Amino acid sequence: RREILRIHSGKLSLAADLDTETVLGMTEGCTGAEIQAICREAGMFAVRKSAESVTMNDFVDAVAKVKKEGRTVKSEDIMYY
């Protein structure tokens, strides 16, 4: 998950105070595609605000949106496979 987040957030202009470890924690149970969608949505939230960089609030909103729309992988399923 860390590498997927790094790859997709690397395309964004991140706020200096953004804590990527906290963002990583919010993606617990997410698939790679969901992490990609979270990064894309966070960027879109910033664009809609005409912000110069993506903030922690953008990621919080993006995680909420993606988790609401999608189905995350359950930890029991991860342990099974």
PyMOL Python script that loads the backbone (N, CA, C, O; Angstrom):
from pymol import cmd

cmd.read_pdbstr("""\
ATOM      1  N   ARG A   1       0.823  -1.199   0.000  1.00  0.00           N
ATOM      2  CA  ARG A   1       0.000   0.000   0.000  1.00  0.00           C
ATOM      3  C   ARG A   1       0.863   1.257   0.000  1.00  0.00           C
ATOM      4  O   ARG A   1       0.539   2.248  -0.654  1.00  0.00           O
ATOM      5  N   ARG A   2       1.939   1.202   0.725  1.00  0.00           N
ATOM      6  CA  ARG A   2       2.827   2.377   0.810  1.00  0.00           C
ATOM      7  C   ARG A   2       3.359   2.753  -0.567  1.00  0.00           C
ATOM      8  O   ARG A   2       3.363   3.927  -0.937  1.00  0.00           O
ATOM      9  N   GLU A   3       3.806   1.762  -1.318  1.00  0.00           N
ATOM     10  CA  GLU A   3       4.376   2.023  -2.644  1.00  0.00           C
ATOM     11  C   GLU A   3       3.302   2.531  -3.610  1.00  0.00           C
ATOM     12  O   GLU A   3       3.557   3.437  -4.403  1.00  0.00           O
ATOM     13  N   ILE A   4       2.124   1.956  -3.542  1.00  0.00           N
ATOM     14  CA  ILE A   4       1.021   2.406  -4.407  1.00  0.00           C
ATOM     15  C   ILE A   4       0.669   3.857  -4.084  1.00  0.00           C
ATOM     16  O   ILE A   4       0.468   4.669  -4.987  1.00  0.00           O
ATOM     17  N   LEU A   5       0.598   4.177  -2.800  1.00  0.00           N
ATOM     18  CA  LEU A   5       0.315   5.555  -2.391  1.00  0.00           C
ATOM     19  C   LEU A   5       1.421   6.490  -2.867  1.00  0.00           C
ATOM     20  O   LEU A   5       1.141   7.587  -3.348  1.00  0.00           O
ATOM     21  N   ARG A   6       2.667   6.064  -2.735  1.00  0.00           N
ATOM     22  CA  ARG A   6       3.799   6.890  -3.161  1.00  0.00           C
ATOM     23  C   ARG A   6       3.733   7.171  -4.658  1.00  0.00           C
ATOM     24  O   ARG A   6       3.947   8.302  -5.094  1.00  0.00           O
ATOM     25  N   ILE A   7       3.437   6.143  -5.435  1.00  0.00           N
ATOM     26  CA  ILE A   7       3.374   6.300  -6.893  1.00  0.00           C
ATOM     27  C   ILE A   7       2.278   7.286  -7.284  1.00  0.00           C
ATOM     28  O   ILE A   7       2.517   8.199  -8.075  1.00  0.00           O
ATOM     29  N   HIS A   8       1.095   7.111  -6.744  1.00  0.00           N
ATOM     30  CA  HIS A   8      -0.039   7.928  -7.178  1.00  0.00           C
ATOM     31  C   HIS A   8      -0.073   9.308  -6.528  1.00  0.00           C
ATOM     32  O   HIS A   8      -0.565  10.258  -7.137  1.00  0.00           O
ATOM     33  N   SER A   9       0.433   9.436  -5.323  1.00  0.00           N
ATOM     34  CA  SER A   9       0.481  10.769  -4.713  1.00  0.00           C
ATOM     35  C   SER A   9       1.673  11.558  -5.237  1.00  0.00           C
ATOM     36  O   SER A   9       1.709  12.783  -5.115  1.00  0.00           O
ATOM     37  N   GLY A  10       2.641  10.871  -5.816  1.00  0.00           N
ATOM     38  CA  GLY A  10       3.805  11.548  -6.381  1.00  0.00           C
ATOM     39  C   GLY A  10       3.456  12.449  -7.546  1.00  0.00           C
ATOM     40  O   GLY A  10       4.225  13.343  -7.899  1.00  0.00           O
ATOM     41  N   LYS A  11       2.306  12.218  -8.139  1.00  0.00           N
ATOM     42  CA  LYS A  11       1.840  13.036  -9.260  1.00  0.00           C
ATOM     43  C   LYS A  11       1.164  14.321  -8.779  1.00  0.00           C
ATOM     44  O   LYS A  11       0.833  15.193  -9.582  1.00  0.00           O
ATOM     45  N   LEU A  12       0.962  14.432  -7.468  1.00  0.00           N
ATOM     46  CA  LEU A  12       0.230  15.563  -6.898  1.00  0.00           C
ATOM     47  C   LEU A  12       1.179  16.539  -6.219  1.00  0.00           C
ATOM     48  O   LEU A  12       2.267  16.169  -5.779  1.00  0.00           O
ATOM     49  N   SER A  13       0.753  17.773  -6.144  1.00  0.00           N
ATOM     50  CA  SER A  13       1.476  18.775  -5.362  1.00  0.00           C
ATOM     51  C   SER A  13       0.911  18.701  -3.946  1.00  0.00           C
ATOM     52  O   SER A  13      -0.188  19.188  -3.680  1.00  0.00           O
ATOM     53  N   LEU A  14       1.673  18.089  -3.043  1.00  0.00           N
ATOM     54  CA  LEU A  14       1.188  17.853  -1.686  1.00  0.00           C
ATOM     55  C   LEU A  14       1.547  19.015  -0.768  1.00  0.00           C
ATOM     56  O   LEU A  14       2.611  19.621  -0.899  1.00  0.00           O
ATOM     57  N   ALA A  15       0.646  19.317   0.161  1.00  0.00           N
ATOM     58  CA  ALA A  15       0.917  20.347   1.165  1.00  0.00           C
ATOM     59  C   ALA A  15       2.106  19.911   2.011  1.00  0.00           C
ATOM     60  O   ALA A  15       2.293  18.721   2.264  1.00  0.00           O
ATOM     61  N   ALA A  16       2.900  20.868   2.444  1.00  0.00           N
ATOM     62  CA  ALA A  16       4.117  20.574   3.205  1.00  0.00           C
ATOM     63  C   ALA A  16       3.823  19.839   4.508  1.00  0.00           C
ATOM     64  O   ALA A  16       4.642  19.041   4.966  1.00  0.00           O
ATOM     65  N   ASP A  17       2.667  20.097   5.110  1.00  0.00           N
ATOM     66  CA  ASP A  17       2.343  19.477   6.395  1.00  0.00           C
ATOM     67  C   ASP A  17       1.535  18.182   6.257  1.00  0.00           C
ATOM     68  O   ASP A  17       1.030  17.660   7.250  1.00  0.00           O
ATOM     69  N   LEU A  18       1.413  17.666   5.040  1.00  0.00           N
ATOM     70  CA  LEU A  18       0.660  16.430   4.823  1.00  0.00           C
ATOM     71  C   LEU A  18       1.432  15.255   5.407  1.00  0.00           C
ATOM     72  O   LEU A  18       2.608  15.069   5.095  1.00  0.00           O
ATOM     73  N   ASP A  19       0.783  14.466   6.245  1.00  0.00           N
ATOM     74  CA  ASP A  19       1.404  13.298   6.866  1.00  0.00           C
ATOM     75  C   ASP A  19       1.004  12.053   6.080  1.00  0.00           C
ATOM     76  O   ASP A  19      -0.104  11.539   6.235  1.00  0.00           O
ATOM     77  N   THR A  20       1.910  11.576   5.239  1.00  0.00           N
ATOM     78  CA  THR A  20       1.589  10.427   4.388  1.00  0.00           C
ATOM     79  C   THR A  20       1.374   9.154   5.202  1.00  0.00           C
ATOM     80  O   THR A  20       0.646   8.264   4.762  1.00  0.00           O
ATOM     81  N   GLU A  21       1.988   9.051   6.373  1.00  0.00           N
ATOM     82  CA  GLU A  21       1.763   7.873   7.221  1.00  0.00           C
ATOM     83  C   GLU A  21       0.322   7.840   7.722  1.00  0.00           C
ATOM     84  O   GLU A  21      -0.272   6.768   7.833  1.00  0.00           O
ATOM     85  N   THR A  22      -0.237   8.998   8.021  1.00  0.00           N
ATOM     86  CA  THR A  22      -1.638   9.070   8.435  1.00  0.00           C
ATOM     87  C   THR A  22      -2.545   8.697   7.269  1.00  0.00           C
ATOM     88  O   THR A  22      -3.517   7.962   7.439  1.00  0.00           O
ATOM     89  N   VAL A  23      -2.222   9.206   6.093  1.00  0.00           N
ATOM     90  CA  VAL A  23      -2.994   8.848   4.895  1.00  0.00           C
ATOM     91  C   VAL A  23      -2.903   7.344   4.673  1.00  0.00           C
ATOM     92  O   VAL A  23      -3.907   6.697   4.373  1.00  0.00           O
ATOM     93  N   LEU A  24      -1.719   6.792   4.816  1.00  0.00           N
ATOM     94  CA  LEU A  24      -1.529   5.352   4.647  1.00  0.00           C
ATOM     95  C   LEU A  24      -2.413   4.578   5.618  1.00  0.00           C
ATOM     96  O   LEU A  24      -3.024   3.578   5.242  1.00  0.00           O
ATOM     97  N   GLY A  25      -2.483   5.035   6.855  1.00  0.00           N
ATOM     98  CA  GLY A  25      -3.338   4.383   7.843  1.00  0.00           C
ATOM     99  C   GLY A  25      -4.808   4.427   7.471  1.00  0.00           C
ATOM    100  O   GLY A  25      -5.557   3.498   7.773  1.00  0.00           O
ATOM    101  N   MET A  26      -5.221   5.497   6.820  1.00  0.00           N
ATOM    102  CA  MET A  26      -6.625   5.625   6.407  1.00  0.00           C
ATOM    103  C   MET A  26      -6.965   4.672   5.268  1.00  0.00           C
ATOM    104  O   MET A  26      -8.141   4.417   5.009  1.00  0.00           O
ATOM    105  N   THR A  27      -5.950   4.141   4.583  1.00  0.00           N
ATOM    106  CA  THR A  27      -6.201   3.252   3.449  1.00  0.00           C
ATOM    107  C   THR A  27      -6.175   1.777   3.846  1.00  0.00           C
ATOM    108  O   THR A  27      -6.177   0.899   2.983  1.00  0.00           O
ATOM    109  N   GLU A  28      -6.150   1.508   5.138  1.00  0.00           N
ATOM    110  CA  GLU A  28      -6.150   0.122   5.617  1.00  0.00           C
ATOM    111  C   GLU A  28      -7.320  -0.639   4.992  1.00  0.00           C
ATOM    112  O   GLU A  28      -8.465  -0.190   5.061  1.00  0.00           O
ATOM    113  N   GLY A  29      -7.034  -1.772   4.394  1.00  0.00           N
ATOM    114  CA  GLY A  29      -8.069  -2.590   3.774  1.00  0.00           C
ATOM    115  C   GLY A  29      -8.431  -2.185   2.358  1.00  0.00           C
ATOM    116  O   GLY A  29      -9.267  -2.834   1.729  1.00  0.00           O
ATOM    117  N   CYS A  30      -7.825  -1.134   1.846  1.00  0.00           N
ATOM    118  CA  CYS A  30      -8.123  -0.675   0.486  1.00  0.00           C
ATOM    119  C   CYS A  30      -7.300  -1.452  -0.538  1.00  0.00           C
ATOM    120  O   CYS A  30      -6.171  -1.861  -0.269  1.00  0.00           O
ATOM    121  N   THR A  31      -7.875  -1.641  -1.690  1.00  0.00           N
ATOM    122  CA  THR A  31      -7.146  -2.247  -2.799  1.00  0.00           C
ATOM    123  C   THR A  31      -6.260  -1.194  -3.452  1.00  0.00           C
ATOM    124  O   THR A  31      -6.386  -0.003  -3.170  1.00  0.00           O
ATOM    125  N   GLY A  32      -5.373  -1.638  -4.318  1.00  0.00           N
ATOM    126  CA  GLY A  32      -4.532  -0.704  -5.059  1.00  0.00           C
ATOM    127  C   GLY A  32      -5.357   0.261  -5.888  1.00  0.00           C
ATOM    128  O   GLY A  32      -5.040   1.448  -5.967  1.00  0.00           O
ATOM    129  N   ALA A  33      -6.410  -0.243  -6.503  1.00  0.00           N
ATOM    130  CA  ALA A  33      -7.281   0.614  -7.316  1.00  0.00           C
ATOM    131  C   ALA A  33      -7.980   1.655  -6.451  1.00  0.00           C
ATOM    132  O   ALA A  33      -8.171   2.793  -6.881  1.00  0.00           O
ATOM    133  N   GLU A  34      -8.359   1.277  -5.246  1.00  0.00           N
ATOM    134  CA  GLU A  34      -9.009   2.238  -4.349  1.00  0.00           C
ATOM    135  C   GLU A  34      -8.022   3.313  -3.895  1.00  0.00           C
ATOM    136  O   GLU A  34      -8.394   4.480  -3.774  1.00  0.00           O
ATOM    137  N   ILE A  35      -6.775   2.932  -3.643  1.00  0.00           N
ATOM    138  CA  ILE A  35      -5.759   3.917  -3.264  1.00  0.00           C
ATOM    139  C   ILE A  35      -5.511   4.876  -4.422  1.00  0.00           C
ATOM    140  O   ILE A  35      -5.354   6.080  -4.216  1.00  0.00           O
ATOM    141  N   GLN A  36      -5.476   4.347  -5.626  1.00  0.00           N
ATOM    142  CA  GLN A  36      -5.330   5.205  -6.806  1.00  0.00           C
ATOM    143  C   GLN A  36      -6.509   6.179  -6.892  1.00  0.00           C
ATOM    144  O   GLN A  36      -6.320   7.368  -7.150  1.00  0.00           O
ATOM    145  N   ALA A  37      -7.721   5.673  -6.676  1.00  0.00           N
ATOM    146  CA  ALA A  37      -8.918   6.521  -6.725  1.00  0.00           C
ATOM    147  C   ALA A  37      -8.886   7.584  -5.625  1.00  0.00           C
ATOM    148  O   ALA A  37      -9.314   8.716  -5.846  1.00  0.00           O
ATOM    149  N   ILE A  38      -8.384   7.227  -4.449  1.00  0.00           N
ATOM    150  CA  ILE A  38      -8.278   8.187  -3.346  1.00  0.00           C
ATOM    151  C   ILE A  38      -7.349   9.330  -3.734  1.00  0.00           C
ATOM    152  O   ILE A  38      -7.667  10.497  -3.507  1.00  0.00           O
ATOM    153  N   CYS A  39      -6.209   8.997  -4.316  1.00  0.00           N
ATOM    154  CA  CYS A  39      -5.263  10.041  -4.748  1.00  0.00           C
ATOM    155  C   CYS A  39      -5.884  10.928  -5.823  1.00  0.00           C
ATOM    156  O   CYS A  39      -5.737  12.150  -5.791  1.00  0.00           O
ATOM    157  N   ARG A  40      -6.574  10.309  -6.770  1.00  0.00           N
ATOM    158  CA  ARG A  40      -7.219  11.075  -7.839  1.00  0.00           C
ATOM    159  C   ARG A  40      -8.286  12.005  -7.258  1.00  0.00           C
ATOM    160  O   ARG A  40      -8.359  13.178  -7.621  1.00  0.00           O
ATOM    161  N   GLU A  41      -9.108  11.475  -6.357  1.00  0.00           N
ATOM    162  CA  GLU A  41     -10.173  12.284  -5.747  1.00  0.00           C
ATOM    163  C   GLU A  41      -9.596  13.403  -4.890  1.00  0.00           C
ATOM    164  O   GLU A  41     -10.113  14.520  -4.909  1.00  0.00           O
ATOM    165  N   ALA A  42      -8.538  13.124  -4.141  1.00  0.00           N
ATOM    166  CA  ALA A  42      -7.912  14.172  -3.323  1.00  0.00           C
ATOM    167  C   ALA A  42      -7.433  15.306  -4.219  1.00  0.00           C
ATOM    168  O   ALA A  42      -7.599  16.481  -3.890  1.00  0.00           O
ATOM    169  N   GLY A  43      -6.843  14.951  -5.340  1.00  0.00           N
ATOM    170  CA  GLY A  43      -6.410  15.968  -6.300  1.00  0.00           C
ATOM    171  C   GLY A  43      -7.576  16.760  -6.845  1.00  0.00           C
ATOM    172  O   GLY A  43      -7.477  17.975  -7.016  1.00  0.00           O
ATOM    173  N   MET A  44      -8.675  16.090  -7.117  1.00  0.00           N
ATOM    174  CA  MET A  44      -9.858  16.780  -7.638  1.00  0.00           C
ATOM    175  C   MET A  44     -10.469  17.717  -6.592  1.00  0.00           C
ATOM    176  O   MET A  44     -10.933  18.806  -6.931  1.00  0.00           O
ATOM    177  N   PHE A  45     -10.471  17.295  -5.321  1.00  0.00           N
ATOM    178  CA  PHE A  45     -10.966  18.185  -4.265  1.00  0.00           C
ATOM    179  C   PHE A  45     -10.131  19.460  -4.230  1.00  0.00           C
ATOM    180  O   PHE A  45     -10.672  20.556  -4.081  1.00  0.00           O
ATOM    181  N   ALA A  46      -8.819  19.318  -4.367  1.00  0.00           N
ATOM    182  CA  ALA A  46      -7.934  20.494  -4.365  1.00  0.00           C
ATOM    183  C   ALA A  46      -8.199  21.382  -5.579  1.00  0.00           C
ATOM    184  O   ALA A  46      -8.234  22.607  -5.458  1.00  0.00           O
ATOM    185  N   VAL A  47      -8.384  20.772  -6.744  1.00  0.00           N
ATOM    186  CA  VAL A  47      -8.649  21.536  -7.971  1.00  0.00           C
ATOM    187  C   VAL A  47      -9.951  22.318  -7.838  1.00  0.00           C
ATOM    188  O   VAL A  47     -10.023  23.484  -8.226  1.00  0.00           O
ATOM    189  N   ARG A  48     -10.968  21.681  -7.294  1.00  0.00           N
ATOM    190  CA  ARG A  48     -12.262  22.353  -7.140  1.00  0.00           C
ATOM    191  C   ARG A  48     -12.171  23.572  -6.230  1.00  0.00           C
ATOM    192  O   ARG A  48     -12.942  24.521  -6.373  1.00  0.00           O
ATOM    193  N   LYS A  49     -11.226  23.540  -5.294  1.00  0.00           N
ATOM    194  CA  LYS A  49     -11.027  24.680  -4.387  1.00  0.00           C
ATOM    195  C   LYS A  49     -10.020  25.678  -4.950  1.00  0.00           C
ATOM    196  O   LYS A  49      -9.734  26.696  -4.320  1.00  0.00           O
ATOM    197  N   SER A  50      -9.490  25.393  -6.120  1.00  0.00           N
ATOM    198  CA  SER A  50      -8.422  26.202  -6.725  1.00  0.00           C
ATOM    199  C   SER A  50      -7.211  26.307  -5.802  1.00  0.00           C
ATOM    200  O   SER A  50      -6.545  27.340  -5.744  1.00  0.00           O
ATOM    201  N   ALA A  51      -6.941  25.223  -5.085  1.00  0.00           N
ATOM    202  CA  ALA A  51      -5.809  25.190  -4.157  1.00  0.00           C
ATOM    203  C   ALA A  51      -4.522  24.871  -4.910  1.00  0.00           C
ATOM    204  O   ALA A  51      -4.540  24.225  -5.958  1.00  0.00           O
ATOM    205  N   GLU A  52      -3.426  25.330  -4.364  1.00  0.00           N
ATOM    206  CA  GLU A  52      -2.127  25.074  -4.981  1.00  0.00           C
ATOM    207  C   GLU A  52      -1.590  23.696  -4.646  1.00  0.00           C
ATOM    208  O   GLU A  52      -0.750  23.162  -5.370  1.00  0.00           O
ATOM    209  N   SER A  53      -2.073  23.109  -3.539  1.00  0.00           N
ATOM    210  CA  SER A  53      -1.590  21.791  -3.142  1.00  0.00           C
ATOM    211  C   SER A  53      -2.716  20.987  -2.506  1.00  0.00           C
ATOM    212  O   SER A  53      -3.748  21.528  -2.108  1.00  0.00           O
ATOM    213  N   VAL A  54      -2.491  19.689  -2.423  1.00  0.00           N
ATOM    214  CA  VAL A  54      -3.462  18.765  -1.843  1.00  0.00           C
ATOM    215  C   VAL A  54      -3.199  18.689  -0.340  1.00  0.00           C
ATOM    216  O   VAL A  54      -2.070  18.455   0.092  1.00  0.00           O
ATOM    217  N   THR A  55      -4.245  18.887   0.443  1.00  0.00           N
ATOM    218  CA  THR A  55      -4.114  18.915   1.900  1.00  0.00           C
ATOM    219  C   THR A  55      -4.616  17.619   2.526  1.00  0.00           C
ATOM    220  O   THR A  55      -5.182  16.755   1.857  1.00  0.00           O
ATOM    221  N   MET A  56      -4.391  17.515   3.822  1.00  0.00           N
ATOM    222  CA  MET A  56      -4.882  16.363   4.572  1.00  0.00           C
ATOM    223  C   MET A  56      -6.402  16.292   4.491  1.00  0.00           C
ATOM    224  O   MET A  56      -6.962  15.203   4.371  1.00  0.00           O
ATOM    225  N   ASN A  57      -7.072  17.432   4.556  1.00  0.00           N
ATOM    226  CA  ASN A  57      -8.536  17.442   4.455  1.00  0.00           C
ATOM    227  C   ASN A  57      -9.004  16.897   3.113  1.00  0.00           C
ATOM    228  O   ASN A  57     -10.035  16.228   3.045  1.00  0.00           O
ATOM    229  N   ASP A  58      -8.257  17.175   2.042  1.00  0.00           N
ATOM    230  CA  ASP A  58      -8.603  16.630   0.732  1.00  0.00           C
ATOM    231  C   ASP A  58      -8.530  15.105   0.758  1.00  0.00           C
ATOM    232  O   ASP A  58      -9.394  14.427   0.202  1.00  0.00           O
ATOM    233  N   PHE A  59      -7.493  14.569   1.409  1.00  0.00           N
ATOM    234  CA  PHE A  59      -7.369  13.113   1.509  1.00  0.00           C
ATOM    235  C   PHE A  59      -8.456  12.517   2.393  1.00  0.00           C
ATOM    236  O   PHE A  59      -8.988  11.452   2.081  1.00  0.00           O
ATOM    237  N   VAL A  60      -8.792  13.186   3.486  1.00  0.00           N
ATOM    238  CA  VAL A  60      -9.864  12.698   4.361  1.00  0.00           C
ATOM    239  C   VAL A  60     -11.172  12.624   3.579  1.00  0.00           C
ATOM    240  O   VAL A  60     -11.884  11.622   3.646  1.00  0.00           O
ATOM    241  N   ASP A  61     -11.484  13.680   2.840  1.00  0.00           N
ATOM    242  CA  ASP A  61     -12.707  13.698   2.029  1.00  0.00           C
ATOM    243  C   ASP A  61     -12.665  12.629   0.942  1.00  0.00           C
ATOM    244  O   ASP A  61     -13.676  11.986   0.660  1.00  0.00           O
ATOM    245  N   ALA A  62     -11.500  12.439   0.334  1.00  0.00           N
ATOM    246  CA  ALA A  62     -11.361  11.450  -0.735  1.00  0.00           C
ATOM    247  C   ALA A  62     -11.526  10.032  -0.204  1.00  0.00           C
ATOM    248  O   ALA A  62     -12.186   9.206  -0.835  1.00  0.00           O
ATOM    249  N   VAL A  63     -10.933   9.748   0.947  1.00  0.00           N
ATOM    250  CA  VAL A  63     -11.075   8.413   1.545  1.00  0.00           C
ATOM    251  C   VAL A  63     -12.537   8.144   1.852  1.00  0.00           C
ATOM    252  O   VAL A  63     -13.042   7.059   1.562  1.00  0.00           O
ATOM    253  N   ALA A  64     -13.219   9.114   2.432  1.00  0.00           N
ATOM    254  CA  ALA A  64     -14.641   8.944   2.753  1.00  0.00           C
ATOM    255  C   ALA A  64     -15.453   8.674   1.497  1.00  0.00           C
ATOM    256  O   ALA A  64     -16.326   7.806   1.494  1.00  0.00           O
ATOM    257  N   LYS A  65     -15.171   9.407   0.437  1.00  0.00           N
ATOM    258  CA  LYS A  65     -15.915   9.234  -0.812  1.00  0.00           C
ATOM    259  C   LYS A  65     -15.653   7.869  -1.431  1.00  0.00           C
ATOM    260  O   LYS A  65     -16.595   7.179  -1.819  1.00  0.00           O
ATOM    261  N   VAL A  66     -14.401   7.471  -1.527  1.00  0.00           N
ATOM    262  CA  VAL A  66     -14.061   6.200  -2.174  1.00  0.00           C
ATOM    263  C   VAL A  66     -14.570   5.021  -1.352  1.00  0.00           C
ATOM    264  O   VAL A  66     -15.095   4.059  -1.914  1.00  0.00           O
ATOM    265  N   LYS A  67     -14.423   5.083  -0.039  1.00  0.00           N
ATOM    266  CA  LYS A  67     -14.905   3.978   0.794  1.00  0.00           C
ATOM    267  C   LYS A  67     -16.425   3.894   0.766  1.00  0.00           C
ATOM    268  O   LYS A  67     -16.985   2.802   0.872  1.00  0.00           O
ATOM    269  N   LYS A  68     -17.097   5.032   0.625  1.00  0.00           N
ATOM    270  CA  LYS A  68     -18.561   5.044   0.542  1.00  0.00           C
ATOM    271  C   LYS A  68     -19.023   4.423  -0.773  1.00  0.00           C
ATOM    272  O   LYS A  68     -20.008   3.686  -0.812  1.00  0.00           O
ATOM    273  N   GLU A  69     -18.300   4.731  -1.848  1.00  0.00           N
ATOM    274  CA  GLU A  69     -18.687   4.255  -3.177  1.00  0.00           C
ATOM    275  C   GLU A  69     -18.262   2.818  -3.434  1.00  0.00           C
ATOM    276  O   GLU A  69     -18.969   2.064  -4.102  1.00  0.00           O
ATOM    277  N   GLY A  70     -17.119   2.448  -2.908  1.00  0.00           N
ATOM    278  CA  GLY A  70     -16.557   1.141  -3.238  1.00  0.00           C
ATOM    279  C   GLY A  70     -16.657   0.162  -2.096  1.00  0.00           C
ATOM    280  O   GLY A  70     -17.167   0.465  -1.018  1.00  0.00           O
ATOM    281  N   ARG A  71     -16.156  -1.014  -2.367  1.00  0.00           N
ATOM    282  CA  ARG A  71     -16.118  -2.061  -1.363  1.00  0.00           C
ATOM    283  C   ARG A  71     -14.661  -2.324  -1.046  1.00  0.00           C
ATOM    284  O   ARG A  71     -13.896  -2.715  -1.928  1.00  0.00           O
ATOM    285  N   THR A  72     -14.264  -2.115   0.202  1.00  0.00           N
ATOM    286  CA  THR A  72     -12.890  -2.380   0.588  1.00  0.00           C
ATOM    287  C   THR A  72     -12.742  -3.846   0.974  1.00  0.00           C
ATOM    288  O   THR A  72     -13.719  -4.511   1.320  1.00  0.00           O
ATOM    289  N   VAL A  73     -11.541  -4.328   0.911  1.00  0.00           N
ATOM    290  CA  VAL A  73     -11.253  -5.716   1.237  1.00  0.00           C
ATOM    291  C   VAL A  73     -11.267  -5.869   2.750  1.00  0.00           C
ATOM    292  O   VAL A  73     -10.680  -5.061   3.469  1.00  0.00           O
ATOM    293  N   LYS A  74     -11.935  -6.904   3.226  1.00  0.00           N
ATOM    294  CA  LYS A  74     -11.995  -7.159   4.659  1.00  0.00           C
ATOM    295  C   LYS A  74     -10.690  -7.793   5.120  1.00  0.00           C
ATOM    296  O   LYS A  74     -10.064  -8.553   4.381  1.00  0.00           O
ATOM    297  N   SER A  75     -10.283  -7.475   6.346  1.00  0.00           N
ATOM    298  CA  SER A  75      -9.032  -8.022   6.872  1.00  0.00           C
ATOM    299  C   SER A  75      -9.091  -9.543   6.962  1.00  0.00           C
ATOM    300  O   SER A  75      -8.061 -10.205   6.839  1.00  0.00           O
ATOM    301  N   GLU A  76     -10.274 -10.106   7.174  1.00  0.00           N
ATOM    302  CA  GLU A  76     -10.410 -11.564   7.222  1.00  0.00           C
ATOM    303  C   GLU A  76     -10.075 -12.183   5.863  1.00  0.00           C
ATOM    304  O   GLU A  76      -9.466 -13.250   5.788  1.00  0.00           O
ATOM    305  N   ASP A  77     -10.480 -11.503   4.799  1.00  0.00           N
ATOM    306  CA  ASP A  77     -10.175 -11.993   3.454  1.00  0.00           C
ATOM    307  C   ASP A  77      -8.682 -11.930   3.173  1.00  0.00           C
ATOM    308  O   ASP A  77      -8.120 -12.837   2.559  1.00  0.00           O
ATOM    309  N   ILE A  78      -8.038 -10.850   3.627  1.00  0.00           N
ATOM    310  CA  ILE A  78      -6.595 -10.722   3.428  1.00  0.00           C
ATOM    311  C   ILE A  78      -5.872 -11.846   4.153  1.00  0.00           C
ATOM    312  O   ILE A  78      -4.957 -12.453   3.597  1.00  0.00           O
ATOM    313  N   MET A  79      -6.269 -12.130   5.380  1.00  0.00           N
ATOM    314  CA  MET A  79      -5.637 -13.200   6.160  1.00  0.00           C
ATOM    315  C   MET A  79      -5.881 -14.563   5.511  1.00  0.00           C
ATOM    316  O   MET A  79      -5.007 -15.430   5.544  1.00  0.00           O
ATOM    317  N   TYR A  80      -7.061 -14.755   4.925  1.00  0.00           N
ATOM    318  CA  TYR A  80      -7.387 -16.022   4.286  1.00  0.00           C
ATOM    319  C   TYR A  80      -6.475 -16.283   3.098  1.00  0.00           C
ATOM    320  O   TYR A  80      -5.972 -17.395   2.934  1.00  0.00           O
ATOM    321  N   TYR A  81      -6.261 -15.284   2.281  1.00  0.00           N
ATOM    322  CA  TYR A  81      -5.457 -15.453   1.078  1.00  0.00           C
ATOM    323  C   TYR A  81      -4.001 -15.237   1.366  1.00  0.00           C
ATOM    324  O   TYR A  81      -3.171 -15.340   0.463  1.00  0.00           O
TER     325      TYR A  81
END
""", "prot")
cmd.dss("prot")
cmd.show_as("cartoon", "prot")
cmd.util.cbc("prot")
cmd.orient("prot")
